[in-house]
C-alpha cells in the first residue's frame, strides 16, 4: 500500500466500499524508553498533522466510518482532551492540517484559497 493522506481517504472511491486498516500515533520518551499511545488502534481511523505548542501536542484524528474529524490536545501519559469535533463532509481535505500561532491552534486547508475551520471559520483568497 502506498502512503495515504486525508485527501486520499476522503476522495478515493475505493475507501467508500472498503475499510481502511487504520494508522497509529505513538510518542516515545527517549530518556526513559517509554512508549505512549493516545488511542488504541482501530480500523478506519487516521491520525495526522501533529504539532507542539505551549507544552502540549495537538493532533487531528479522522474517524472515517463516522465522518468525524477531531482536534485533540495531548500530554504523553495522560488522556487526550477533545478540543473540537466536526464533520469531514464539506471540508476541503487537500492539505488539511494544523497551524499554530501564539494564541491558537487552527485547523486549515491550503488550496488556491486558505480555508480556516477552527477556532473561526473563514477563507482567504
C-alpha positions as CSV (number, residue, x, y, z in Angstrom):
1,X,0.0,0.0,0.0
2,X,1.3,3.4,-0.8
3,X,1.3,6.2,1.7
4,X,-2.2,7.8,2.1
5,X,-3.2,11.2,3.3
6,X,-6.6,12.5,4.5
7,X,-7.4,13.8,1.0
8,X,-6.9,10.3,-0.5
9,X,-9.0,8.7,2.2
10,X,-11.9,11.2,1.8
11,X,-11.9,11.3,-2.0
12,X,-10.8,7.9,-3.2
13,X,-13.9,5.8,-4.1
14,X,-12.0,2.7,-3.1
15,X,-12.4,3.6,0.6
16,X,-16.1,4.1,0.3
17,X,-16.6,0.4,-0.3
18,X,-13.6,-0.9,1.7
19,X,-12.4,-0.3,5.2
20,X,-9.1,1.5,5.9
21,X,-6.8,-0.6,8.1
22,X,-6.1,2.5,10.3
23,X,-2.9,4.0,11.4
24,X,-1.5,4.6,14.9
25,X,0.0,7.6,16.7
26,X,2.9,6.8,19.0
27,X,5.0,9.0,21.2
28,X,8.4,7.9,22.7
29,X,10.3,9.2,25.7
30,X,13.9,8.6,24.5
31,X,15.3,9.2,28.0
32,X,13.1,6.5,29.7
33,X,12.3,4.3,26.7
34,X,8.5,4.7,27.5
35,X,6.0,4.4,24.6
36,X,2.8,6.4,24.7
37,X,-0.2,5.7,22.5
38,X,-3.0,8.3,23.0
39,X,-5.6,5.9,21.5
40,X,-5.8,2.2,20.7
41,X,-5.6,1.0,17.1
42,X,-8.9,0.8,15.2
43,X,-9.9,0.3,11.6
44,X,-10.9,3.5,9.7
45,X,-9.1,5.9,12.0
46,X,-6.4,8.2,10.6
47,X,-4.1,10.4,12.7
48,X,-2.3,13.3,11.1
49,X,-0.8,16.8,11.5
50,X,0.9,16.7,14.9
51,X,2.2,19.9,16.3
52,X,3.7,21.0,19.6
53,X,2.6,24.2,21.3
54,X,2.8,25.5,24.9
55,X,3.8,22.2,26.4
56,X,1.2,20.0,24.6
57,X,0.9,18.0,21.4
58,X,-2.0,18.7,19.2
59,X,-3.1,16.3,16.5
60,X,-6.0,15.6,14.1
61,X,-7.9,12.3,14.2
62,X,-10.3,11.4,11.5
63,X,-12.8,8.6,12.2
64,X,-13.6,7.8,8.6
65,X,-16.6,5.5,9.1
66,X,-18.2,8.1,11.4
67,X,-17.5,11.1,9.1
68,X,-15.8,12.9,12.1
69,X,-12.7,15.0,12.5
70,X,-11.4,15.7,16.0
71,X,-8.7,18.0,17.2
72,X,-7.0,16.6,20.3
73,X,-4.7,18.2,22.9
74,X,-2.3,15.6,24.4
75,X,0.4,15.2,27.0
76,X,2.0,11.8,26.9
77,X,0.9,9.7,29.9
78,X,-2.4,11.5,30.2
79,X,-5.8,11.1,28.4
80,X,-6.1,13.1,25.2
81,X,-8.5,16.0,25.5
82,X,-11.0,16.8,22.8
83,X,-10.7,20.5,21.7
84,X,-13.0,20.5,18.7
85,X,-15.1,18.0,16.7
86,X,-16.6,18.5,13.2
87,X,-17.9,16.5,10.2
88,X,-15.4,15.7,7.5
89,X,-18.2,16.3,4.9
90,X,-17.8,19.7,3.3
91,X,-14.2,20.2,4.3
92,X,-11.5,20.8,1.7
93,X,-9.2,17.9,2.8
94,X,-6.4,18.7,0.4
95,X,-3.5,19.9,2.6
96,X,-5.7,19.9,5.7
97,X,-3.5,20.5,8.7
98,X,-2.9,22.3,11.9
99,X,-1.4,25.7,12.1
100,X,-0.3,27.4,15.3
101,X,0.2,30.9,16.4
102,X,0.9,32.1,19.9
103,X,-2.8,32.1,20.9
104,X,-4.5,29.3,18.9
105,X,-4.2,26.1,17.1
106,X,-6.0,26.4,13.8
107,X,-7.5,23.7,11.5
108,X,-6.9,24.9,8.0
109,X,-6.8,23.7,4.4
110,X,-4.4,25.2,1.9
111,X,-5.5,25.1,-1.7
112,X,-6.0,28.1,-4.1
113,X,-7.7,29.6,-1.0
114,X,-6.9,29.1,2.6
115,X,-9.9,27.8,4.4
116,X,-9.9,28.1,8.2
117,X,-12.3,25.8,10.1
118,X,-11.4,26.3,13.8
119,X,-11.4,28.3,16.0
120,X,-13.1,30.6,13.5
121,X,-14.5,29.7,10.1
122,X,-13.4,31.9,7.2
123,X,-11.4,31.9,3.9
124,X,-8.6,34.0,2.4
125,X,-8.1,34.1,-1.3
